[in-house]
Amino acid sequence: MERKLSDEYEEIVCESVCAIVEGCRCPVLMKTGDEWQMAEILSVKDHETRRYFYVHFLEFNKRLDEWVEEGRLDQNKVYFPKKVQASRPSSPVAGDVAPPMPIVSTPAAANLKKKNKKRPIEEVNDEGDSMPGTPAPPGPRTTGSLLAHSNDDVVTRMKNIEMIELGRHRIKPWYFAPYPQELVSLPCIYICEFCLKYRKSRKCLARHLLKCKLRHPPGNEIYRKATISVFEIDGRKNKLYAQNLCLLAKLFLDHKTLYYDTDPFLFYVMTHLDNRGFHLVGYFSKEKESSEDYNVACILTLPPYQRQGYGKLLIEFSYELSKFEGKLGSPEKPLSDLGLLSYRSFWSQSILNILFTTKPTEVNERPSITINDICEQTSMKKDDVISTLQTLGVISYYKGGFVIVLTKEMIRNYEKASQSVKIDPTFLHWTPKDWSKRAKW
């Protein structure tokens, strides 16, 4: 019996697991052990007497990709791509200005939106903080992110590193990263948490630490409050560190290949200070010159520090720099799903802070504000402000005009989010540079 999965796949009864080849799709039992999901076979390998399959769960993030044994495959529902033959060998593993809108708080305006459900401010989600870049066209660079990979590149679609050790943390990578081939086959890569150089064993790392004098990232410390510091690193002056930072970041950022030309970029590295030194928490990069006024090209919070508010701090810091520059900024598009969640959470909190604190200009009048007012106070671009207001669902049409409706639930979520740690601009010691003068590079 044959049933089509799509125009490119057909279901064929599979009598043996040996017939399953790369490109096939079938239900695979997820690691939780309680759910079967359709997955694509990316690679096949034999180890001793067992056969293993590297699978990608369709419509799931690639970080869930893994090697599975044949027992987790449903051989009764195998879909073969029509262009792939069963004899195929396995590959090696490897904008107009709007009038001011009155701000209305509930319950007085509760009846304005009976038909529409309000969406509360999202909680800050630091998981991943990744934003895939756009491919760079031939000629001069027009974007500041890392170059996107082709989905047809099977090798780079597969995780190639089992584990890394960075300081006190052992971290399982999420994605492919082009570390030297002689290190890829090792059970763990050991990375110096201060200079980010990599070694093949803990013994080699110990010898390196005897010589490494760094206890903080190179560059200028431009912010410190309590245990949080931010260092500005010039990709031209500290090329090796910048390259190693990009290489490390590639382990946790999808759809990217490495730019070894770090000269056009500045890197802002956030650290946590203790008696042993400044420990890398995360970073973001930005172009020295951005034709689109992007204030972030690439951003990452390392997994051990995710869901602790550091991602929001990195985003907030990027907008504080934009305020110092007197510009409206925005992250390079498109954003990943997790990146969009993190940014929208920050945008929502920033906008709600302004809406809740805006006072009326006259007695017995409701407070009013324009989109441009919000942009000026937050350094956010108009498109980002409008999309966030739409996502929050706070704009309503009332008596011939637009009003902003704030619910009690929004107030509760805002008060909860307001208790988190924030960037204090009085501790930021930084002067913008005119990078259009090439001599300053």
N, C-alpha and C positions, 0 to 999 in steps of 0.2 A: 504494500500500500504506500502510495507516495503523496505527500502533501507539501505545498510550497510555503517556505518561510518568507521568501521575497522572490523577486524575479531572478536574483543571482544565486539562490540556494534551493536545494531540493532535499527532501528527507529520504534517506535510504536506510534500510535495515542493516545494522552493523553487527556482524556475527562475531567479530573479534576486536579487542581494543587495539590490536596491531594495525587495523585498517584506518584508525583515526589519525589524520595528518594535520599539518598546519593549515589554518584557514577554516577548519571545520568549526561548527557551533553546536553546542549541546548543553543541557541543564547540568550545572555543577553545584554540589553541596557546599555552601559557604562555611567559613571557619567556625561560625557560631553553632553549626550543626543542626539548625532548625529551619533552614530555608534553602530552596533550590532556585538558582538564578541562571538565566541563559548567559553563556560565556563563549568567547572565541578562543580557539587554541592558537597561541602565537609561536610556540616552540615545543619540541618533543625531545627528550633525552632518556637514555638507558643508563641506569646505575646499578651495577651488580646484576641482580636478577629481576629488578623492578623497572617499570617504565613510568616516567614522570612527565607531566604536561604543564607548561606555563600558560595560564589562562588569564584573560581579561574579562571581567564581568561587565556586560553591556549596560550602558546607562549608569555605571558607577565610576567613581574616581579611580584613576590608575594606581593610586597608592594601595588599593586593595588587591592588585594583581599578585599572583603567587604561583609557586610550583605545587601541584597537587598529585596525589597518587591516583591510579586508575579507578580505585574504589569509590572515589567521589564524583565520577562521571556517570551520567545516565546514558548508557549505551543503547537504550531503546528509542531514543529520540536524537539521533545524530543527523545534522544537516551539513551536506557537503557543498562547497562552492562549485558551480558548474565548470569554472575555468581551471579547477585544480583536480588532478588525477590522483588516484589512490597510491600510485607508485612514486609520487614525488618524494624525494629524500628530505630528511630533516635538516634544517640549517644549523650552523654552529650556535651554541648557546651564547650567549653573549648579553534780532529781537526787539519789539515795541515796549515802551515804558508803561506799565500798568498803573492805574490810579491806586492810592493807598487803600489797603484792605483793613477794615475794622477787625479787631481781635475780640472774639466773644468767648467767654468762659461759661461752662455749664454750671448749674442746671438751667440758667436763663435761656440758653439757646439749644436746649436738648431736643426740642421738637423740630429743629431745622433739618436734622438728618436722620429721621426715623427710617428712611428707606436705605440708607447707606451705613454700613458697618465701619467703625473707625479702626484703624490699625495702629496699635501702640508702638512706641519707640522700641526698636529691636535691641536686645541686650548685646553688649559688645562681644564679638566673636573674633578671637585672634587666631583661630585655627587656620594655619597656612599662610594668610596674608599675602597670597600670591596673586600676581596679575600677569597673565600672559601677554607678551608683546606682539607687535605686528611685524611681518617680514620687512626687512630693509630692501628697498629697490636698488638697482644698480646706480652708481654715482654717489654723490654726497649723502651722508647719513641724514635721514629725516625723522627718525624716531630714536628715543633713548633707551628702549628696552632691549632685551636680548632677542635674537632672531628666532622665529618660530620654526619648529621641526615639521617635516612632512609626515603625515600619518602613515605613509607607505614605508617609512624607514623602520623595519621591524627590529633591528638591533637596538636602536635608541628607545624603542617602546618598552624594552625589558629592563628591569632593575639589574644592575651588574655588580652591585656592592652589597655584601651581606650585613656589615656592621661598621660603624665608626666609633672611635673613642675620642671625645673632646673634653678635656679637663676631667671633671668628676662624672661626666655623663657618657653612657653608652647609648647610641641612637641608631635605630634601624632606618636606613634611607627609604625614601618614598619613590624616587625615580632614578633614571639613568644619569650618570655623570661621567665625563671623559677623563677619569683618573688614569695614570699610566697602567698599561696592560699587566705589568708584573705585580701590581698591587691588587688588581681586580679579583684575582683568584684566591687571595688570602681571606681568612675568616674575619679579619678586622683590620681596618686602617687606623693608625694612630696619628692624631692631629694635635699640634701644639696650639693651645687655646689663645696664645698671645700673638704669635706671628703667623699662625695658620699653615705652617709647613707640615707636610705629611711624611710619615715614616712607616716602615713595614712591620715593626714589632715594638713592644713596650720597652725593650732594652735599647733599641735604637733611639726611641723618643727620650729615654732617660739621659742618654749621652748628649742628645741635642739640647735638653733643658739645662745642662751644665754650662753650655755655651751661650744659650739665648738669654740676653739681658732684658728683653722686653717684658714689662708687666702691664702694659696697656697698649691699645692700638697706636700705630704711628700717626703723626698729624697733630692737629691743634685741638685741645679740649675746649670746646666753646660753650658747654653747659654742664653744670654740676649742682645738684640739689640733693642733700642727704646721700643716698648710695647710688643715685642714678646720674650717669655722665653720658655725654655725647661728644664724639670726636669727629672732626671734619678731615677727611683724607682725600688728597688730590690724586686722581688716578694716574697722573703723569709722574709726579714726584715719588709716589710710593707704588710703583707699578706691580712689583712682585706680590705685595700684600693684597692689592686690589684684585689681581688675578686669582690668588688663592681664595679670596673671599667669594668671588664669583663661582669658582669651582665648588666650594662648599655649599653655596646657595643652590646650585644646580641639583643637588641631591634632594631638595625639597620644593623645587619649582618645576612645573611641568611645561612641556612644549617649548623648550628653549635650548639653544645651543650657545656655546660660550663665545663672547667677544674678547679676544686677547688684546684688542686695542682699547685700553681703559683710559687713554689720555683725555677724551672729551667728557669724562664723568667726574663728579664729586660723590664721595661715599660718606654717609653720616651713620656712624656706628654707635649704637647704644650699648652701654655696659652696666654691670652691677658690681659695686665695689665691696670687697671684704679685705681681711688682713693678708690675703694671698695675692691680691691684685685686682685688675679690672677685667671682669669676665664677660665675654661676648653674649649679648642677649638677642640682638637683631640689628637690622640695618635697613636703610633705603638709599638708593642712588638717584641722582638727577643729572641732567645734562648741564654743562656750563653755559651753553647757549641753546635754548629751545625755541624754535619758531612758533610753537603752539602754547608757550608759557606753561608747559608741564612742570609741576613741582616734584613729581616722583616718576622715575622710570621703572624701578623695580623695588619691591619691598618684601621683607621676610622677618618673621619672628621664629627663632629656632624652636623646635618641638618641646624641649624641656621647659620653656618659658611661655608657652602658649596658654591661652585662657586665664591669664593673670593680669591683663590690662596693658601689657607692653605694646601690643599691636596698635591700640588706640593712641598710646603715647607717641609712637613713631609717626602716625598720621597727623596728630596734633602738632608735633614738632615741625613737620613739613609745611603746615599752614602758618606757623609762627614765623618761619623763614620768609614765606611769601608776604606776610605783613611787614616785616623789616624791609623787604624789597619794594613795597608799595605796589604790589601786583596782585591780580586775581590768579589763583593757581588751581590746577586739577591734575589728578593722576593720569598717566598715559593710558589710553583706551586701546582695546577693550579690556575690561576687568574680568578676572575669573569669578566664578560663583562665590567662592569664599572671600575673595577680595572685595566684591561688590557688597557682601553682607557686612564686612568690617567697615568699609567706607560709609555705607548707608547708615550704619549705627552711629558713627561719629558725626556725619552730616545731620542726622535727626537730632542728636543731643545738642549740637551747636545751634541749630535753628530754634529748637524749643527753648533753649536758654535765652535767646533774644526775645522770643514771643512772650515768655513768662515775665521777663524783666522790663519790657517796653511800657512806659508810662504815658498816659494821655497828656496832650499839650494844653488842654483847657479843662476847667472844672466841669463835671457832669458830662464829659465826653468820653467815648470809648477810645482806647489807644489804637493808633493806625500805623501801618508800616508798608513800605513798598519792597518789591523784589530787589531793587537796586540798593536799598538800605541794608538788607540782609547781606548782600554781596560785599558791600563796603566793610561791614563789621566783622565778617568771617573770612574774607579773602577767597571765598568760594565763587566759582564761575556760575553765571546765571542758569545754564542748563542743569547743573548739579542741584541748585537750589530748587528749581521748578520740579525736577523729577522726584526730589525728596519730599516736597510738599504733597505731590500727587500720591506717593507711596504711603505717606502718613494718613492721607485722606482727610485733611483738615480744611480744605477749601470748599466752600458751599456758595451757591447762588441764592441771595436773599434780598428781596425788595429792590430788584433792579441793579444789584451790585454784588461783588464777591466779598465774602467775609471768611475769617479763619475761626474755626470752631475747635476749642480745646476741651477735651473730656477729662473727667476725674481719673480715668485709667491712665491717660497720658501724664497727668500730674504725678501720680504715684510712680510710674516708671521713670519719669524725669528726676524725681527726688532720689530714687534709688541709684540711678546712674550718676547723679551729681556728687555722690559720696566717694567716687573713685579718685585715684591720684591723677593730677593734671600737671601739664607743663607750666612752670612759672616763668613768664617772659623776663622778669627782673633778674633772673639768674642766667640769661642768655647773653653772652658777650661775643658779638659777631657783627661784622661789617660787610655788606654786599660788595662784590667786585664787578667791574665792567669787563666781562670776558670777551667782548667784541674786540678788545685790543689784544691781538694775538701774542704780543710780547709777554703778557701776564700768564700765558699758559706754561 
